[in-house]
Amino acid sequence: MDIGLNLPPELETSINATVSAAVNKAVENTKRANSYPPYMNQRQAAKYLGTSPATVIRWERADIDFPTITIEGSKHYCKSSLDQWMKSQQQQKN
């Protein structure tokens, strides 16, 4: 269905700029989410989860089954396990 709407040029330009900015932001967010390696260090995991390293440490120490892998004293975090853990936390709240 074509309704034949004619917009003033300045409004059309504004709409195009708004849509373009929204698409660019979505692309950047997707790139950022997909740029993390499958196994991360504490700083990377905190950034991935949108929190601070101190919060990651607090979650590790709490009895909440936070997914941490320790290999020879070095802590690592599996991206897919972090995703699953976040989903489980969300489900507990609902």
Secondary structure, DSSP 8 states (H G I E B T S, - for coil): --------HHHHHHHHHHHHHHHHHHHHHHHHHHTS-SEE-HHHHHHHHTS-HHHHHHHHHSSS----EEETTEEEEEHHHHHHHHHHHHHHH-
